[in-house]
Amino acid sequence: MTHELKLLFHTLVSWQKKGKKAVFVSVVALDGTSYRRPGVRMIIDEDGEAVGAVSGGCVENEIVRQAASVFRSGKPRIMTYDGRLRIGCEGIITLLIEPVFISEELLHDFEKQLESRLPFEMESYFNPEVGEYENIGSVISLNGKKYALRPSFEPKGDLQVFKQTFEPLFQLYIFGAEHDAVELSKAAQLLGWEVTVVASPDEQKSCDYFPGAGALITPAYEEIDRLKIDGQTALVLMTHSFNKDVQYLMALKDKHPVYLGVLGSVSRRERVLSMVLDYMPGIPPEFLDQIHGPAGINIGAESASEISVSILAEILSVIRQQQPVSLRDKVGAIHG
């Protein structure tokens, strides 16, 4: 959700530069099940333009209608929406609609927080009853400082609070510069991930060749350990070069990404790992055990774009600690 909040903040700043007022909408509670869970957010300007979504589309029109009263009064509002009245929704969601202004100081510290790759928190204080309230709103904590999204807001009284921790932006390092790397980069962008392509200098490619990528780098193998690889990072080796994959794996031996995938067949994987062990017999066995190879889940993917879906699906299953299964065969709630 961090990438969604980043989009909302940047959009708010662009609206503010045009002199537009806006409201910040947060799902703060849920009774039952819904399309999305508490913690999702969107923004609406005074002309009714909206960015983000808190449902599959059934709630947003009502939010825009109720936001109009917030623009008129300047007071935050609590609204509820009973999804049981519609097919496909089985719960009641509670939403906080509040005026919002992103100060330069807030934006600066927000960007520093993202750059530092450290988690941060947001708290939304609310009254569960529908209506307008002066004393409700959201506060974001960045590097030890608290910023109210509505500058004059201070939580007072007996309020409920929804607390949310935002992890660092999820990032994907793609090792390789062939056509399938292009497709993986494009698909990962749709998920809001920060994509970096790692290529050898002889590839003679630029970042423009990879839609969705924020950067293309060409580090020497001994410089790989300088990459910012953490628990919010996935790595996919798709160089189509046996020797390059071996060298990259040896260079990555001390890294701990949440996912490490290697493209290619089972026999190719075994050859690559055998060569790695020949060159580096002391490589930690837990590093080798974490490798997903062949990368991806079995959905019958054939084209480069289909293979990218397969790989991203496997990464998501690892991040969310889920065993891939058809939802019709899943017992219990989808988000359980």
Secondary structure as a PSIPRED ss2 file (coil, helix, strand):
# PSIPRED VFORMAT (PSIPRED V4.0)

   1 M C   1.000  0.000  0.000
   2 T H   0.000  1.000  0.000
   3 H H   0.000  1.000  0.000
   4 E H   0.000  1.000  0.000
   5 L H   0.000  1.000  0.000
   6 K H   0.000  1.000  0.000
   7 L H   0.000  1.000  0.000
   8 L H   0.000  1.000  0.000
   9 F H   0.000  1.000  0.000
  10 H H   0.000  1.000  0.000
  11 T H   0.000  1.000  0.000
  12 L H   0.000  1.000  0.000
  13 V H   0.000  1.000  0.000
  14 S H   0.000  1.000  0.000
  15 W H   0.000  1.000  0.000
  16 Q H   0.000  1.000  0.000
  17 K H   0.000  1.000  0.000
  18 K C   1.000  0.000  0.000
  19 G C   1.000  0.000  0.000
  20 K C   1.000  0.000  0.000
  21 K C   1.000  0.000  0.000
  22 A E   0.000  0.000  1.000
  23 V E   0.000  0.000  1.000
  24 F E   0.000  0.000  1.000
  25 V E   0.000  0.000  1.000
  26 S E   0.000  0.000  1.000
  27 V E   0.000  0.000  1.000
  28 V E   0.000  0.000  1.000
  29 A E   0.000  0.000  1.000
  30 L E   0.000  0.000  1.000
  31 D E   0.000  0.000  1.000
  32 G C   1.000  0.000  0.000
  33 T C   1.000  0.000  0.000
  34 S C   1.000  0.000  0.000
  35 Y C   1.000  0.000  0.000
  36 R C   1.000  0.000  0.000
  37 R C   1.000  0.000  0.000
  38 P C   1.000  0.000  0.000
  39 G C   1.000  0.000  0.000
  40 V C   1.000  0.000  0.000
  41 R E   0.000  0.000  1.000
  42 M E   0.000  0.000  1.000
  43 I E   0.000  0.000  1.000
  44 I E   0.000  0.000  1.000
  45 D E   0.000  0.000  1.000
  46 E C   1.000  0.000  0.000
  47 D C   1.000  0.000  0.000
  48 G C   1.000  0.000  0.000
  49 E C   1.000  0.000  0.000
  50 A E   0.000  0.000  1.000
  51 V E   0.000  0.000  1.000
  52 G E   0.000  0.000  1.000
  53 A C   1.000  0.000  0.000
  54 V C   1.000  0.000  0.000
  55 S C   1.000  0.000  0.000
  56 G C   1.000  0.000  0.000
  57 G C   1.000  0.000  0.000
  58 C C   1.000  0.000  0.000
  59 V C   1.000  0.000  0.000
  60 E H   0.000  1.000  0.000
  61 N H   0.000  1.000  0.000
  62 E H   0.000  1.000  0.000
  63 I H   0.000  1.000  0.000
  64 V H   0.000  1.000  0.000
  65 R H   0.000  1.000  0.000
  66 Q H   0.000  1.000  0.000
  67 A H   0.000  1.000  0.000
  68 A H   0.000  1.000  0.000
  69 S H   0.000  1.000  0.000
  70 V H   0.000  1.000  0.000
  71 F H   0.000  1.000  0.000
  72 R H   0.000  1.000  0.000
  73 S H   0.000  1.000  0.000
  74 G C   1.000  0.000  0.000
  75 K C   1.000  0.000  0.000
  76 P C   1.000  0.000  0.000
  77 R E   0.000  0.000  1.000
  78 I E   0.000  0.000  1.000
  79 M E   0.000  0.000  1.000
  80 T E   0.000  0.000  1.000
  81 Y E   0.000  0.000  1.000
  82 D E   0.000  0.000  1.000
  83 G H   0.000  1.000  0.000
  84 R H   0.000  1.000  0.000
  85 L H   0.000  1.000  0.000
  86 R C   1.000  0.000  0.000
  87 I C   1.000  0.000  0.000
  88 G C   1.000  0.000  0.000
  89 C C   1.000  0.000  0.000
  90 E C   1.000  0.000  0.000
  91 G C   1.000  0.000  0.000
  92 I E   0.000  0.000  1.000
  93 I E   0.000  0.000  1.000
  94 T E   0.000  0.000  1.000
  95 L E   0.000  0.000  1.000
  96 L E   0.000  0.000  1.000
  97 I E   0.000  0.000  1.000
  98 E E   0.000  0.000  1.000
  99 P E   0.000  0.000  1.000
 100 V C   1.000  0.000  0.000
 101 F C   1.000  0.000  0.000
 102 I C   1.000  0.000  0.000
 103 S C   1.000  0.000  0.000
 104 E H   0.000  1.000  0.000
 105 E H   0.000  1.000  0.000
 106 L H   0.000  1.000  0.000
 107 L H   0.000  1.000  0.000
 108 H H   0.000  1.000  0.000
 109 D H   0.000  1.000  0.000
 110 F H   0.000  1.000  0.000
 111 E H   0.000  1.000  0.000
 112 K H   0.000  1.000  0.000
 113 Q H   0.000  1.000  0.000
 114 L H   0.000  1.000  0.000
 115 E H   0.000  1.000  0.000
 116 S H   0.000  1.000  0.000
 117 R C   1.000  0.000  0.000
 118 L C   1.000  0.000  0.000
 119 P C   1.000  0.000  0.000
 120 F E   0.000  0.000  1.000
 121 E E   0.000  0.000  1.000
 122 M E   0.000  0.000  1.000
 123 E E   0.000  0.000  1.000
 124 S E   0.000  0.000  1.000
 125 Y E   0.000  0.000  1.000
 126 F E   0.000  0.000  1.000
 127 N C   1.000  0.000  0.000
 128 P C   1.000  0.000  0.000
 129 E C   1.000  0.000  0.000
 130 V C   1.000  0.000  0.000
 131 G E   0.000  0.000  1.000
 132 E E   0.000  0.000  1.000
 133 Y C   1.000  0.000  0.000
 134 E C   1.000  0.000  0.000
 135 N C   1.000  0.000  0.000
 136 I C   1.000  0.000  0.000
 137 G E   0.000  0.000  1.000
 138 S E   0.000  0.000  1.000
 139 V E   0.000  0.000  1.000
 140 I E   0.000  0.000  1.000
 141 S E   0.000  0.000  1.000
 142 L E   0.000  0.000  1.000
 143 N C   1.000  0.000  0.000
 144 G C   1.000  0.000  0.000
 145 K E   0.000  0.000  1.000
 146 K E   0.000  0.000  1.000
 147 Y E   0.000  0.000  1.000
 148 A E   0.000  0.000  1.000
 149 L C   1.000  0.000  0.000
 150 R C   1.000  0.000  0.000
 151 P C   1.000  0.000  0.000
 152 S C   1.000  0.000  0.000
 153 F C   1.000  0.000  0.000
 154 E C   1.000  0.000  0.000
 155 P C   1.000  0.000  0.000
 156 K C   1.000  0.000  0.000
 157 G C   1.000  0.000  0.000
 158 D C   1.000  0.000  0.000
 159 L C   1.000  0.000  0.000
 160 Q E   0.000  0.000  1.000
 161 V E   0.000  0.000  1.000
 162 F E   0.000  0.000  1.000
 163 K E   0.000  0.000  1.000
 164 Q E   0.000  0.000  1.000
 165 T E   0.000  0.000  1.000
 166 F E   0.000  0.000  1.000
 167 E C   1.000  0.000  0.000
 168 P C   1.000  0.000  0.000
 169 L C   1.000  0.000  0.000
 170 F C   1.000  0.000  0.000
 171 Q E   0.000  0.000  1.000
 172 L E   0.000  0.000  1.000
 173 Y E   0.000  0.000  1.000
 174 I E   0.000  0.000  1.000
 175 F E   0.000  0.000  1.000
 176 G C   1.000  0.000  0.000
 177 A C   1.000  0.000  0.000
 178 E C   1.000  0.000  0.000
 179 H H   0.000  1.000  0.000
 180 D H   0.000  1.000  0.000
 181 A H   0.000  1.000  0.000
 182 V H   0.000  1.000  0.000
 183 E H   0.000  1.000  0.000
 184 L H   0.000  1.000  0.000
 185 S H   0.000  1.000  0.000
 186 K H   0.000  1.000  0.000
 187 A H   0.000  1.000  0.000
 188 A H   0.000  1.000  0.000
 189 Q H   0.000  1.000  0.000
 190 L H   0.000  1.000  0.000
 191 L C   1.000  0.000  0.000
 192 G C   1.000  0.000  0.000
 193 W C   1.000  0.000  0.000
 194 E E   0.000  0.000  1.000
 195 V E   0.000  0.000  1.000
 196 T E   0.000  0.000  1.000
 197 V E   0.000  0.000  1.000
 198 V E   0.000  0.000  1.000
 199 A C   1.000  0.000  0.000
 200 S C   1.000  0.000  0.000
 201 P H   0.000  1.000  0.000
 202 D H   0.000  1.000  0.000
 203 E H   0.000  1.000  0.000
 204 Q C   1.000  0.000  0.000
 205 K C   1.000  0.000  0.000
 206 S C   1.000  0.000  0.000
 207 C H   0.000  1.000  0.000
 208 D H   0.000  1.000  0.000
 209 Y H   0.000  1.000  0.000
 210 F C   1.000  0.000  0.000
 211 P C   1.000  0.000  0.000
 212 G C   1.000  0.000  0.000
 213 A E   0.000  0.000  1.000
 214 G E   0.000  0.000  1.000
 215 A E   0.000  0.000  1.000
 216 L E   0.000  0.000  1.000
 217 I E   0.000  0.000  1.000
 218 T C   1.000  0.000  0.000
 219 P C   1.000  0.000  0.000
 220 A C   1.000  0.000  0.000
 221 Y H   0.000  1.000  0.000
 222 E H   0.000  1.000  0.000
 223 E H   0.000  1.000  0.000
 224 I H   0.000  1.000  0.000
 225 D H   0.000  1.000  0.000
 226 R H   0.000  1.000  0.000
 227 L C   1.000  0.000  0.000
 228 K C   1.000  0.000  0.000
 229 I C   1.000  0.000  0.000
 230 D C   1.000  0.000  0.000
 231 G C   1.000  0.000  0.000
 232 Q C   1.000  0.000  0.000
 233 T E   0.000  0.000  1.000
 234 A E   0.000  0.000  1.000
 235 L E   0.000  0.000  1.000
 236 V E   0.000  0.000  1.000
 237 L E   0.000  0.000  1.000
 238 M C   1.000  0.000  0.000
 239 T C   1.000  0.000  0.000
 240 H C   1.000  0.000  0.000
 241 S C   1.000  0.000  0.000
 242 F H   0.000  1.000  0.000
 243 N H   0.000  1.000  0.000
 244 K H   0.000  1.000  0.000
 245 D H   0.000  1.000  0.000
 246 V H   0.000  1.000  0.000
 247 Q H   0.000  1.000  0.000
 248 Y H   0.000  1.000  0.000
 249 L H   0.000  1.000  0.000
 250 M H   0.000  1.000  0.000
 251 A H   0.000  1.000  0.000
 252 L C   1.000  0.000  0.000
 253 K C   1.000  0.000  0.000
 254 D C   1.000  0.000  0.000
 255 K C   1.000  0.000  0.000
 256 H C   1.000  0.000  0.000
 257 P C   1.000  0.000  0.000
 258 V C   1.000  0.000  0.000
 259 Y E   0.000  0.000  1.000
 260 L E   0.000  0.000  1.000
 261 G E   0.000  0.000  1.000
 262 V E   0.000  0.000  1.000
 263 L C   1.000  0.000  0.000
 264 G C   1.000  0.000  0.000
 265 S C   1.000  0.000  0.000
 266 V H   0.000  1.000  0.000
 267 S H   0.000  1.000  0.000
 268 R H   0.000  1.000  0.000
 269 R H   0.000  1.000  0.000
 270 E H   0.000  1.000  0.000
 271 R H   0.000  1.000  0.000
 272 V H   0.000  1.000  0.000
 273 L H   0.000  1.000  0.000
 274 S H   0.000  1.000  0.000
 275 M H   0.000  1.000  0.000
 276 V H   0.000  1.000  0.000
 277 L H   0.000  1.000  0.000
 278 D H   0.000  1.000  0.000
 279 Y H   0.000  1.000  0.000
 280 M C   1.000  0.000  0.000
 281 P C   1.000  0.000  0.000
 282 G C   1.000  0.000  0.000
 283 I C   1.000  0.000  0.000
 284 P C   1.000  0.000  0.000
 285 P H   0.000  1.000  0.000
 286 E H   0.000  1.000  0.000
 287 F H   0.000  1.000  0.000
 288 L H   0.000  1.000  0.000
 289 D H   0.000  1.000  0.000
 290 Q C   1.000  0.000  0.000
 291 I E   0.000  0.000  1.000
 292 H E   0.000  0.000  1.000
 293 G C   1.000  0.000  0.000
 294 P C   1.000  0.000  0.000
 295 A C   1.000  0.000  0.000
 296 G C   1.000  0.000  0.000
 297 I C   1.000  0.000  0.000
 298 N C   1.000  0.000  0.000
 299 I C   1.000  0.000  0.000
 300 G C   1.000  0.000  0.000
 301 A C   1.000  0.000  0.000
 302 E C   1.000  0.000  0.000
 303 S C   1.000  0.000  0.000
 304 A H   0.000  1.000  0.000
 305 S H   0.000  1.000  0.000
 306 E H   0.000  1.000  0.000
 307 I H   0.000  1.000  0.000
 308 S H   0.000  1.000  0.000
 309 V H   0.000  1.000  0.000
 310 S H   0.000  1.000  0.000
 311 I H   0.000  1.000  0.000
 312 L H   0.000  1.000  0.000
 313 A H   0.000  1.000  0.000
 314 E H   0.000  1.000  0.000
 315 I H   0.000  1.000  0.000
 316 L H   0.000  1.000  0.000
 317 S H   0.000  1.000  0.000
 318 V H   0.000  1.000  0.000
 319 I H   0.000  1.000  0.000
 320 R C   1.000  0.000  0.000
 321 Q C   1.000  0.000  0.000
 322 Q C   1.000  0.000  0.000
 323 Q C   1.000  0.000  0.000
 324 P C   1.000  0.000  0.000
 325 V C   1.000  0.000  0.000
 326 S C   1.000  0.000  0.000
 327 L H   0.000  1.000  0.000
 328 R H   0.000  1.000  0.000
 329 D H   0.000  1.000  0.000
 330 K C   1.000  0.000  0.000
 331 V C   1.000  0.000  0.000
 332 G C   1.000  0.000  0.000
 333 A C   1.000  0.000  0.000
 334 I C   1.000  0.000  0.000
 335 H C   1.000  0.000  0.000
 336 G C   1.000  0.000  0.000
